[in-house]
Amino acid sequence: MGATGAAEPLRSVLWVKQQRCAVSLEPARALLRWWRSPGPGAGAPGADACSVPIAEIIAVEETDVHGKHRSSGRWQKMEKPFAFTVHCVKRARHHRWKWAQVTFCCPEEQLCHLWLQTLRAMLETLTSRPKHLLVFINPFGGKGKGKRIYEQKVAPLFTLASITTDIIVTEHANQAKETLYEINIEKYDGIVCVGGDGMFSEVLHGLVGRTQRSAGVDQNHPRAVLVPSSLRIGIIPAGSTDCVCYSTVGTSDAETSALHIVVGDSLAMDVSSVHHHGTLLRYSVSLLGYGFYGDIIRDSEKKRWMGLVRYDFSGIKTFLSHHCYEGTVSFLPAQHTVGSPRDGKPCRAGCFVCRQSRQQLQEEQKKALYGLENAEEVEEWQVICGKFLAINATNMSCACRRSPRGLSPAAHLGDGSCDLILIRKCSRFNFLRFLVRHTNQWDQFDFTFVEVYRVKKFQFTSKHGEDEDSDLKEQGKKRFGQICSEHPSCCCPVSSSSWNCDGEVLHSAAIEVRVHCQLVRLFARGIEENPKQAPHS
């Protein structure tokens, strides 16, 4: 993202915090720089030079400094100082962004106006920035602070950046989804949701569903090629875990997310469609969990009166129950990806794996379109049967404050695949060892009872489910008949678990899942690798 509003570099000697500084604006690099220059002339920038990309300037405004600092000897030559303030992004620790201001004082009014006009002209060239947003605020999610967070931390930044908004404070579940189906969304540059992962899921379902309806695509068809939406989604975290925000920005800080929206960042993200009997159940962007995580969410739904502590209570109860479930997992390996779940390469801003994997997937689709080859025939499905404590499928790392690396640390946001994690039946102690590794740096897949695969499609059917497709059920009977005949003392459970789909319960055990590569875009840029802190002082 560059700026080409001015052809020639602009350089002047200005004052910043009573210090004489050389200030340069380089259109070719789209960069504003300044450095101390106490002597005559501008001098050369040193190691202490400050800089901010034009793309990370929020706004520029004229500032009245008349009468300020007049007692300072350094200001005596400026009878009437003129000034402009640059509002910009400043990087802080732990991937946080802060709103910073730098005021530049000029000896002449004409010079001040030249800087103002030049900077504003360059900002006008940044066409990816939103101008009009639709904002949904969930006043009940998380700790019930959504409205206050928006008013105190987000609204002032939107106003500064001249972003207009239409705000809807939701009053009931699925209101955001229903609204997106009904209203004219073409007048907006993006949709912002203030709340937790549940609020984001509502907006996602509404936007994806509305887009498919407009394009005439049947969402219920498991093989349907879904159409990406042109609108981006912004997440202002105000929930209990904020997994999606944490995994795409690196922090669950509201100010950081607001700044990513203001500067117009864009990040393409995969979405999985979950089907049962030819019907769409839900879309998933983070976790699909059967067994352990499914039991937790199903049990916690009965204890909503407990508040957020219900997740901890249900987690302990589920762990102590130690239920395992028997079933068949079939999956299509994602051979188009250039990464693997255990390669130790996490998804980061400008991710090479996501970019290359998408290109490879597009090549596959072109070949299939022209009949050169059928990818699903070339890539054979793999089938695994057994007893599982948990079956997890993650489209992203699923990182959060409690688990900074997530359920699958090397999962990628936009590579057209998900990581399928199978935790086979094991002792309670070993399962605890596995869970503990989600909170530290150890390889959580380095156990004999854990298997992980990068897949683009998978199916699951429970041995004891009564709602499977008939063809899958017959296949399962044959396989499980063989297993149980070899183990006469089999103590298979008589019931099935539920699926945890991004925090919502799916009661159908038999599902068919397909990953849709980069179906939606967020106002984000991915987690930055060791971001440099640019001093603005």
KADAJO-V890411 format. One line per field, one symbol per residue. phi: phi as a letter, one per 20 degrees, with the letter a starting at -180 (. if undefined). Layout:
phi = ???
//
This chain:
phi = .cccfcedfdcbecdclmdfcecccdgfelcdcbbfbfefmemdfdfefdbbfgfdefaccfcedfnelfffffeffefcfdbcddebecedflmedcecccddddfcfffffffgfffffffffefeffdccddddefdfldmdgfffffeddgffffgeleecddcefdbfmfffffffeeeefederddddrefffffgfgffffffffffemeeffffefefefeeeeddddfbdedlfffffddobddffgfffffgemfbcecfceeddblmcfeadcddcdcdngfffffffffecffemfffffffffffffflfdceacddbdgefffdcbfdemdffcgmgffffffffffffgfffffemfadgfefeffdccdrdcfbccccebfmfbgfcfenfbgdfdfcdmbceedddfgbffffffgfffffdcefffeecfedcccecdbbcccefefdcffffffffffffffffffecgegdffecdedeedlndedeefeccccedflfccdebcnffelfeeefdc
//
